[in-house]
Amino acid sequence: LKELKPSPEEVIIVCATLTKDMNSKIDLNRANALRVLGAIIARTDPTMLAQIERHLKQALVDKNCFVAASALVSGIHLMSVNGEVV
């Protein structure tokens, strides 16, 4: 996704899939979905930041350190987009 220029419809589909992965019980899927979704939102559609704000807050206090670290990385990417929300 970093190299491609997807259409807005494709971005919405990918973001919906990644949001679904953030609710997964598998920690690796949740962490990777957070990182990728944070990068996508920072580069393409900052209006979706409010939709994942709850997921980021939950991930920051997750018992798994990889999920929490991924939420921090996503927050750093999203600070440039909208620092007030993050």
Rosetta silent file (secondary structure, phi, psi, omega in degrees, C-alpha in Angstrom):
SEQUENCE: LKELKPSPEEVIIVCATLTKDMNSKIDLNRANALRVLGAIIARTDPTMLAQIERHLKQALVDKNCFVAASALVSGIHLMSVNGEVV
SCORE:     score description
SCORE:     0.000 S_00000001
   1 L     0.000  -26.036  179.522    0.000    0.000    0.000 S_00000001
   2 L   -68.373  -33.466 -175.477    2.911    2.345    0.531 S_00000001
   3 L   -89.908  -23.751 -176.077    4.005    2.013   -3.078 S_00000001
   4 L   -90.587  159.334  173.540    0.571    1.926   -4.715 S_00000001
   5 L  -112.436   82.857 -176.123   -1.857    4.758   -5.320 S_00000001
   6 L   -73.914  157.289  176.171   -5.160    3.088   -4.418 S_00000001
   7 L   -74.953  161.464  179.640   -8.539    4.584   -5.168 S_00000001
   8 H   -59.018  -33.326  178.508  -10.617    5.941   -2.259 S_00000001
   9 H   -65.757  -39.942  179.488  -12.928    2.913   -2.441 S_00000001
  10 H   -67.883  -36.739  178.895   -9.993    0.537   -2.053 S_00000001
  11 H   -63.539  -41.388  179.637   -8.660    2.515    0.905 S_00000001
  12 H   -63.882  -41.809  179.943  -12.023    2.216    2.651 S_00000001
  13 H   -64.773  -45.199 -179.990  -12.134   -1.542    2.071 S_00000001
  14 H   -64.518  -42.558  179.774   -8.582   -2.034    3.361 S_00000001
  15 H   -65.141  -37.709  177.369   -9.221    0.168    6.396 S_00000001
  16 H   -64.968  -39.988  178.351  -12.406   -1.749    7.218 S_00000001
  17 H   -65.971  -42.640  179.234  -10.501   -5.036    7.022 S_00000001
  18 H   -67.888  -35.166  176.007   -7.702   -3.734    9.230 S_00000001
  19 H   -64.124  -38.036  176.362  -10.222   -2.377   11.735 S_00000001
  20 H   -64.761  -39.294  178.290  -11.736   -5.841   11.869 S_00000001
  21 H   -66.627  -26.421  179.109   -8.247   -7.285   12.493 S_00000001
  22 L   -69.532  -16.128  176.877   -7.781   -4.886   15.412 S_00000001
  23 L   -96.160    6.325 -178.461  -10.566   -6.775   17.202 S_00000001
  24 L   -68.688  155.130  176.566   -8.823  -10.114   16.674 S_00000001
  25 L   -84.480  -12.924  179.176   -7.844  -12.298   19.609 S_00000001
  26 L   -86.114  118.232 -174.690   -4.436  -12.917   18.015 S_00000001
  27 H   -61.534  -38.078 -179.477   -2.028  -10.282   19.333 S_00000001
  28 H   -62.656  -41.775  177.891    0.204  -10.335   16.267 S_00000001
  29 H   -64.377  -42.002 -179.921   -2.738   -9.517   13.976 S_00000001
  30 H   -63.990  -44.593 -177.876   -3.872   -6.691   16.227 S_00000001
  31 H   -64.773  -46.450 -179.800   -0.420   -5.150   16.460 S_00000001
  32 H   -66.356  -37.738  177.908    0.263   -5.293   12.736 S_00000001
  33 H   -63.782  -39.684  177.695   -3.201   -3.950   11.912 S_00000001
  34 H   -61.936  -46.464 -178.441   -2.605   -0.988   14.232 S_00000001
  35 H   -64.280  -46.338 -177.106    0.727   -0.138   12.646 S_00000001
  36 H   -68.579  -43.065 -179.238   -0.476   -0.444    9.066 S_00000001
  37 H   -65.354  -38.571  175.987   -3.738    1.392    9.675 S_00000001
  38 H   -61.397  -41.747  178.950   -1.917    4.215   11.425 S_00000001
  39 H   -67.944  -39.246  179.955    0.425    4.611    8.466 S_00000001
  40 H   -65.937  -45.278 -178.486   -2.440    4.506    5.952 S_00000001
  41 H   -65.910  -38.219  179.538   -4.502    7.084    7.804 S_00000001
  42 H   -64.417  -32.044 -176.491   -1.493    9.360    8.232 S_00000001
  43 H   -93.774  -29.656 -170.738   -0.799    9.296    4.492 S_00000001
  44 L  -117.477  -52.297 -168.550   -4.218    9.156    2.883 S_00000001
  45 L  -135.589   83.643 -177.703   -7.334    9.833    4.978 S_00000001
  46 H   -67.454  -12.922  179.611   -6.899   11.704    8.273 S_00000001
  47 H   -69.404  -18.949 -179.716  -10.681   11.910    8.728 S_00000001
  48 H   -82.320   -1.986 -177.879  -10.708    8.246    9.769 S_00000001
  49 H   -60.831  -39.560 -179.453   -8.583    9.013   12.820 S_00000001
  50 H   -63.748  -28.884 -178.706  -11.635    9.517   15.039 S_00000001
  51 H   -71.407  -31.397 -177.550  -12.879    6.040   14.108 S_00000001
  52 H  -101.915    3.310 -178.276   -9.781    4.249   15.388 S_00000001
  53 H   -58.166  -42.996  179.912   -9.179    6.466   18.409 S_00000001
  54 H   -62.423  -41.891 -179.984  -10.935    3.996   20.735 S_00000001
  55 H   -64.703  -39.017  178.178   -8.865    1.097   19.371 S_00000001
  56 H   -64.360  -42.235  179.758   -5.634    3.026   19.912 S_00000001
  57 H   -64.033  -41.023  178.156   -6.550    3.822   23.511 S_00000001
  58 H   -65.743  -38.176 -178.109   -7.364    0.191   24.215 S_00000001
  59 H   -70.541  -29.957  179.773   -4.137   -0.974   22.601 S_00000001
  60 H   -63.627  -29.560 -178.824   -2.016    1.423   24.666 S_00000001
  61 L  -106.847   17.848 -179.750   -3.027   -0.362   27.863 S_00000001
  62 L   -67.648  149.488 -179.342   -2.963   -3.872   26.396 S_00000001
  63 L   -71.556  -22.722  179.001   -1.201   -6.576   28.415 S_00000001
  64 L   -85.935  124.996 -176.017    0.865   -7.585   25.379 S_00000001
  65 H   -68.276  -28.133  179.087    3.857   -5.274   24.978 S_00000001
  66 H   -68.229  -39.570  178.056    3.970   -5.724   21.189 S_00000001
  67 H   -66.441  -44.030  179.452    0.406   -4.435   20.832 S_00000001
  68 H   -64.059  -41.313  178.377    1.128   -1.485   23.129 S_00000001
  69 H   -65.942  -37.444  177.964    4.333   -0.639   21.253 S_00000001
  70 H   -66.501  -36.193  176.187    2.497   -0.800   17.938 S_00000001
  71 H   -65.607  -37.753  176.822   -0.117    1.605   19.281 S_00000001
  72 H   -65.391  -42.170  177.838    2.669    3.987   20.278 S_00000001
  73 H   -62.666  -42.681  177.802    4.219    3.793   16.805 S_00000001
  74 H   -63.154  -40.608  178.106    0.834    4.479   15.230 S_00000001
  75 H   -62.210  -37.915  177.525    0.345    7.416   17.567 S_00000001
  76 H   -64.648  -42.012  177.338    3.677    8.865   16.518 S_00000001
  77 H   -63.677  -37.676 -174.911    2.700    8.598   12.849 S_00000001
  78 H   -83.358  -12.123  178.107   -0.669   10.185   13.540 S_00000001
  79 H   -60.537  -36.182 -179.363    0.724   13.087   15.605 S_00000001
  80 L   -71.175  -23.334 -178.671    1.618   14.933   12.420 S_00000001
  81 L   -81.832  -53.062 -178.114   -1.947   14.544   11.132 S_00000001
  82 L  -152.886   92.245 -176.523   -3.919   15.598   14.198 S_00000001
  83 L   -67.942  -25.909 -178.394   -2.006   15.994   17.427 S_00000001
  84 L   -67.826  -39.857 -178.369   -5.083   16.989   19.443 S_00000001
  85 L   -72.512  -41.139 -177.826   -6.831   13.656   18.907 S_00000001
  86 L   -74.051    0.000    0.000   -3.719   11.600   19.545 S_00000001
